């Protein structure tokens, strides 16, 4: 078994580089075609981008990409969905995934199909009606389907509150009979899968070997996480138990596909893809000061479901940063806010900001800007953070920024 020793800082800088967060995005005056290409390249580099409808500023997928792509525009994702360059399905959670990966998700689709089959059977006439309409009229937005019948949907508890047609759309999407091909505001746009996925990819999915597909999925997970360990319950995106996760690590260690990394100051290892070894050692040998120089200290605000934040354990281990999304925490018990976004400064996570965007007024309100107690929030760092907030506001359609509360250097203001 091959093992290498590494500092925390080298490992986190390597991780940030692979997740396109280490260097400031270049501001480019480019065409819409060039922006489209850069966004697609970014989704491919990240392997997938998590989707979430919560929109304190913009939904997670747009904030994730805007943090990495200068000049990002949300309309680009719709174009990519419409052009069948990406698809929405289950990876780390609901994600945007490059369309060329469609075949390797066949085992996931089969698993989901088995899970929802009995639920579809309960509303079979409505599900069939939805498919017939999409075949003859599609693509169609969700609002095109209406029903007075209420059923128990995904989020209902005691009472049946979900429209039968809405439930049918969700079930048929999970089972991959239909798929999302765009969005009109908050409305999803649907079409049948047989028409909206390229024929060659459909044929590949039909004949893909299950074990090969699962192996390719595991490798995709490794590339997405880049620095990983087997306690992650989403390991490999395959619903593996703890023993299966450990076995997957052991077998790939013995085959030489991955390497074990002993991290300075930690009592447990992490793992990387073997081909990443050279780049990791580059960061270990890099002697840039911890904060970088004045020109290199970039500030970014990461949404709660950003790829970097998928593993809370990794955040604590490599960044010494504790993070929990408090959206489901009762308001009176929240410490940092409903949509607190971690603040990345260079290669450190230095605090959180909880934003609200008022599009009509063109105002971004930061309800709380919190800097970690051990961070010296000096004039230089304060200036960089405030300037980054102004840029963040402008990028997302606001021309004014207000900060309700600032906590830094042990003081509240």
Secondary structure, DSSP 8 states (H G I E B T S, - for coil): --EEEE-HHHHHHHHHHHTT-SS--------HHHHHHHHHHHHHHHSEEE-----SSS-HHHHHHHTTSTT--THHHHHHHHTTSEEEEESSSEEEEEGGGGGGGHHHHHHHHHHHHHHHHHTHHHHHHHHHHHHHH-SEEGGG---S-EE--TT--SS--EEHHHHHHHHHHHTTSEEEEEEETTEEEEEEHHHHS-HHHHHHHHH--HHHHHHHHHHHHHHHHSSB-TT-TTGGGTT--HHHHHHHHHHHHHHTSEEEEEETT-SSEEEEEGGGHHHHHHHHH----TT--TTT--EEEE-TT-GGGS-HHHHHHHH------GGGS-GGG-SS-TTEEEEEETTEEEEEEEEEEETTTTEEEEEEEEE-TTS---HHHHHHHHHHHHHHHHHTT-SEEEES-EEETTEE-
